[in-house]
Amino acid sequence: MKNLTTILLVFLSSFLFAGESGEWVNLFNGKDLSGWEQLNGKATYEVKDGVIVGTTVANTPNSFLATEKEYGDFIFEVELLVDNAMNSGIQFRSLSKADYMNGRVHGYQCEVDPADRAWSGGIYDEARRGWLYPLDMNPEGQKAFRRGEWNHYHIEAIGNSIRTWVNGIPCADLIDEVTLKGFIALQVHAIGNKSEEGRQIKWRNIRIKTENLKQRAWTDIPVVNLIPNYLSPQEQAQGWTLLFDGETTNGWRGVGKETFPSRGWHVENGELVVESADGAESGNGGDIVTLDEYSTFEFKLDFKITEGANSGIKYFITEKYGSDMSAIGLEYQILDDEKHPDAKLGTDGNRTVASLYDLIPAHKNKIVNKPGQWNQARLVVKGTRQDKWLKGNNIETNEFVGANVEHWLNNRLVLEYERGTQAFYALVARSKYAKWEDFGAWQSGHLLLQDHGNEVHYRSIKIRKL
């Protein structure tokens, strides 16, 4: 059965993608390692029965078998078979320079991960920024890799667009331009102890195109875009729009006002900045809201806090409650958990960064970059409850739009809940929001960026309706 699966996989890959422009060039001759060189660790690489075999060796760092040539724009394919108990990856647009960590290989890596985590096809930045595209954000992609079988990898790196497929299933879609050219390398990951020695990964049918490249059709998997205030073609195809152009405050106004605040906010270096007012909430320009309202949507932005800062992203804002400077709504908390006292208040950490403020804490294992570094917030609001509201029937419809809500931080899901349930209203009843009737039950509303009197920077603010 496995032999039949392998034959079908090879046939399918050659049939489906035969229409891609350009000529394939083999990077492995099936006989020896001509055109390749080993870097960093001392794991063994050899050719057996027409395949490259990498074998783990104890007490040595990550090992890489790298192409002698460098490649910029390309389409790359390889088939690999890996021991289920080891980790590996495919480096591309990677470098090894004496002035960077004594020659350590660094750059993009397409993950090979047979573990339960199932991040094969995700993109990691080796020895540099860490995970750029973890597969938690693409559940269908997590199903692509087949343990104990040959797997087909397809990598496109064309301009700032980097995309991966495993066995024909799209896994990662990254927009980035930190490194636009480098070598390709096959990794044997370092191992922890002698008992893990001797595990193997095999590679075959290694080929590349570098001319007359044609990208595959855009998919609907999430896009991680690391270029500020830029909408990629695939994001545009998915329906994304920018809410901040990097130059003006178009699309925003002050809470309860028709215009943008005349003070307290400004645009600089492609960033929307709320200015410090010594921590006084709405003590300067006040909160700002989108001109449009949203019901079901996906929203994301980058934020960078200063030390001890507090701010937030509020959603389903009606401006019914609050003041002429601030409004009440569900809030994705933005906070310096280490230095701001609010992190210690509330219940079980429900006022820390990425939490649903004063209601539900974000996962304690969230990954947060320090003040002065950029983080990405992502909100996904989808789904409809068809039953009647548990708080009464004082509305025109029994539908509950935008019931399912997810909070993401740095491309990891850290919180998920459902509006309009008994559990949700129980949380509201014991929170600071209990005094506002029907809090959190509004069907649509504005998005809000909070002025909490601390300097916070925002960029790459974008949204799509679901």
N, C-alpha and C positions, 0 to 999 in steps of 0.2 A: 504493500500500500504506500509506503514512504517513497519507493522508487517511482511509482506512478505519480505521486504528488509532485516530486521533483521535476519529472518530465513535463507535467502540465504547467508548472510554474515557469519553467524556461520558455515553453511554447507561448504562454500567455504574455510574458513580458516582451518577447520578440514580436508578437502579433499586435498587441495594443499600442506599442510605442514605435512601430516601424515607420510611422509617418513623421517622426521628429527630424528636423532638418539637420544637415551636416553628416560627416563621416565619422564612424567610431574608430578610435585608435586603441589597440590593446596595450595596457600598461604592464602586463605580465605575460611572458612568452611560454609559460607552462613547463619550463626546463630549469631555469636558474633565476637568481635575483638581480640580473642585469637591470640597470636603471634605478636601483633602490640602494639606500644606505641606512644603517641602523644608528639611532640617536638615543642618548640618555641611558636607559637601563640595559641590563644584560640578559633579558629573556632571550630564548633562542628562536630564530627564524630559519626555516629550511624548506626545501621543495620536496614533496613526496607525492608520487602518483598524480602529478600534474596540478597540485594545489600548494599554496603557501601555508605552512603550519607554524603557528606561534605557540610556544610552550612557556608556562610560568616558571620562574626561578625565584627562590626565596632571597631575601635580603638585598634587593635591588629596586630602584625606583621604576616608575612607569617607563616602558620601553616602546620605541616607535620605529617602524620600518618605513622610511620616507622616500618619496620620489626625489630623484636628483633634480628634476625640473620643477619650476614653479608654475602655477596656473592661476589666472584671474577669473574670467568668465568661462564657465564650463557646465556640462552635464556629465555626471559620473554615475557609473553603476558597478555593483559588485554583488556576488553571492557569498554568504558566509554561514558556517556551521560552528556553533560555540558550545562549550561545556556549560551545562545548566547552572553550575556553581561558580562561574567566573563572570567578570565584567570586562567589557572592551569598548572600543569606539573607533570611528573613522575620522581622523583629522583632515581638515581642508582649509585652504587659505591660512596655513599655519607657518610659523617661523621658529628658527633657533638661532639666536644671536648671542655673541659673547657678552655684550653689555646688558643683556636681560637675563637675570637669574642664572648667570654662568652658562648660558646656552640652553636653558630648559625649553623644551618645546611648548609653545603657547599658540592659541588660536581656536578656531571653531572646531567642535567635535560633534559628529552625529553618533548618538549613544547606541550601544549594543548592551541590552539589559534583560537577561532572561529571568531575573528575580521577580518576586510577586509585585514589586513596585510597577513594573511594566512600562518603563520610560524609553523603550527602544524607539529610535527615530527622533527623539528629542534632541535639542541643541544645547551643548554645554560649551563654555568658553574656558578651555584648559589653561590653568596657571595664570588666570587673568580675572575675569568678572564672575566666574561660576555659572550657574544655570541661567540661560537666557530664555529657553522654551521648555519647561518641564511638561510632561505629558498628562499631568492631572487636568490640564485645561482642555484636553482633547480625548475624552473617554473612548471614542471609536478608534482613535489611533493606538490606544493602549491594547487593543485586541489584535493588532496586525501581526505582531511577532509570533512565530511558531517555535516552541521549545523542541529541541531534539531534531530539528529539520533544517535543511538549507533555506535561508531567507534571502530574498532579493531586495537590495537597497538601491534607491534612486535619489540622487542629490542634484538639485539645480542651484547654481550660484551665478546669477546674471545681474550685474550691476549691484544695487543694494538689496536685491531680493534673494533670499535663501530659503529653499523649500525642500522638504524630504518626504519620501514615500517608502513604506516597507510593505513588500508583497502587494504593491499596487494601491495601498491605502494611504491617503495623505496623513502625515503625522505632525509636521512642524511647518510654520510659515512665519519667517522672521524678516524684518526690514532693519538692516544695520549696515554701516559703512566704516567700521573701525579698521578692518583689514580687507583690502580688495584684491590681494594677490599673495600666494604662498604655496607651499608644497602640500601634497596629500600624503597621509601616513596611516599605517595600520597599527593599532595599539594592542599591546599586551599589558594589562593593568598590573601594578605591583600587588603582591600578596602579603598577608599578615604573618604567616608562619610556615614552617617547613611542611606541615601536613597538607597545605594547599598547592604544593609544588607538583608540576607535571600535568596540570590541566591545559587543555588545548583549544585553540580557535583556528579554523581553516577558512581560507579565502580562495575564490576562483572566479573566472570570467570577469576580470577587472578591466574596465574600459572607460574611455573618456571621449567627449566631443568638445571642441574648442572654437569651431567656426560655424557660421550660419545657424546659430542657436535659436530655437523656438520654444518658448515657455509653454508648459501645459496650461489648460484652462484654469481659471481661478476657482478655488474651492470655497466652502463656507466654514472651514475650521477657523478658530480664533487666530488673528494676526497679532504678533508682538512687533510693534513698530518703535524702534529706539531712536528714530530721527525726529527731533522736536518739531511740533506744529506742522507735520507733514502727513498728508493722506496718500497712501500708496494706491496704485491702480486696483489691487485686489480689495482694499478697504472700500474704495469707491464702489466697486462692483457689489459689495456686501451691503451697501446703503449707509455707510458712515458719513457723517458731516462734521466739520470742525466747528466748535463753539467758541474758539479763540484763534484768531489768525496770526498771533504773535506780534502784532503791531498796533491794533486798536482794541477798544472795549465794545465793539459792535456786537449785538446780541445779548447784552446784559444791561440791567438798570438797578438802581437802588431799591431796596424793599420799600413798598408803599409809595414809590416815586415813578415818574415817567422817564427820568434821565439817570445817567450814571453819576455816582457821587463825585462831587467836585474836589474832594480831598480824601485822604486815607487809603487810596488805591492808585497805583500807577503801573505803566508798562515799561519794562526795560530789558534789553538783551533777549527779547523773545519770551519774556516771562510776565505773567500777571501777578503783581505783588500787593499783598495787604500789609500796610505799614504798622509799625509798633505804636501803641498808645499806652505803654506801661501796663499791659494786661487788662485794661478796662474794656469789658465786653461792649461792642458797638460804640466805643468811646471816640471813634474817629470818623471814618466814612460810613460805617454801618455795613450790614450784610448786602450782598448783591444776588440777584436772581436772573434766570434766563427769561427772555421775552416770551418764549413758547412754553406750553405745558406738555407733560408727558404722562402716559399711563403704563404702557409696557415698553421697556427700552433696555438697551445696554449702554452704559456710560463709563468712560474711563478718563483719567488724567494722571499726570505726574505731579507730585508735591514734594517740596523741600522745606523743612522747618528749620528755624533757628533754635538755639538751645533754650529749653524750657517753654517752648511755644505750644499754643492751643488754637485749634481751628476745627472746621468740620465741613462735611458735604451733607446738606439736608435735601430730602426729596419728598415729593407729594406736598409741596408748599402751596397753601391757599391764601396766605396773608390774612386769614380770618382772625388768627390769634397772634399776639405779639405786640410790637410797637412800630413806630414809623422808622425804626432803624434795624429791627430784627424780626424774625418770624419763627414760628414753632413748626417742627416737623420731624420725621424720622431722620436720624443723623448717623452718618458714617463718621466716626470720631477720628480726628487728626490731632495727635498729641505727642509730646516728648514724654514717654512713659517713665523715663529715668529721673527727670528733673521737675515735671509739673505735678503739683499736689493732687490734682484731680484723679490721677491714676490710682491713688490709694483709696479713693472714695467710691460710692456706689456699692454694688454687690458682686463679689467674685470676679473683679476686674472688668466689669461692664462699662467702664469709662476709659479704658485703654485704647490705643490706636487700632483702628479697623473694627472696633466693636459697634454694635447698634447701641448708641449712647444711652446709658442708664437702664437698658433692657436686657441685652444679650451680650456676653463677652466674646471677643474673638478668640480663636484657638490659641492656647498658651505657647504652642511651638511655632507660631508665626515667625517669619523672617523679616526683620525691620532694619533698614539702613539708618545710620546715625544722623543726627542733625548736621546739615551742610551737604548731605548726599540725597540723591533723588530716590523716591519710592513711587510705585504706581498703585493707585486705587482703581478698583473696577467694581461696578454695580451691575447686576443683572436682575431685572424685574420682569417676570413673565407669568403666564398662567391665568386662569379664570376659575373662580369658585362659582358653581351654579346654584348652590343652596342660598337660603336667605341669610342676611347678616344676623349674627348672634346678638347684636345690640338693638335689634328692632327693625321695623320695615318703614323707616321714615325717608326712604328714597324712592326714585321712580323705577328702579330696576332691581331685581334680586341677584344679578350677576355681580361678582366681586372681581374686578379687573386688577391684574398685577398682584396676585396673591403670593406667588413664590418669589422670594428675594434671596440673592446671594451677595455676600461681601467677599471680595478678593483683595489680597495684598501681595504685590510683587509676584503675580501670576500663580498664586496658590489660594485655594478656597479656604477661608478662615472662619466663615459663619454662613449659616443658611437657616431660613425660617419661613413660616407661612402666615401671612396676615389673615385676619378675619376668623381665627380659631379661638376656642375657649382658652387654650394655653397662651395665645398672644394677648388676649384681653386681661388675663390674670397677671401677666407681666406688667402691662400698662397700669393696672389698678394699684400696684405697689411701688410705682415709680413716681418721679416728679411730674409726669404727664397726666396723672389721674384726674386733675381738676379740669382738663379740657375735654369736652364732650366729643365722642367719636374720634379721639386722637388715633391717628394711624389708619383710619378706615376710609380716607378720601380716595376717590376713584382716579383722579389725575391731579397734577400740580406742577409747579415750577421746580427747577433744581436751584440750589442755593449754595454759595460759598460764604463762609462765616467770617466776620470780623470780630475776633475775640481779643483784640488789643495786642496781638503779637505778630511779629513779621513772619509771613509764610509766603513762599513762591509757588506759583502754579504754571503749568504749560501742557501742551499736547492734550487739550480738553476736547473730547469728541464724543459723539453719541450716534446711535442708530435706533430707530423704532422697530419693535418686534411685533 
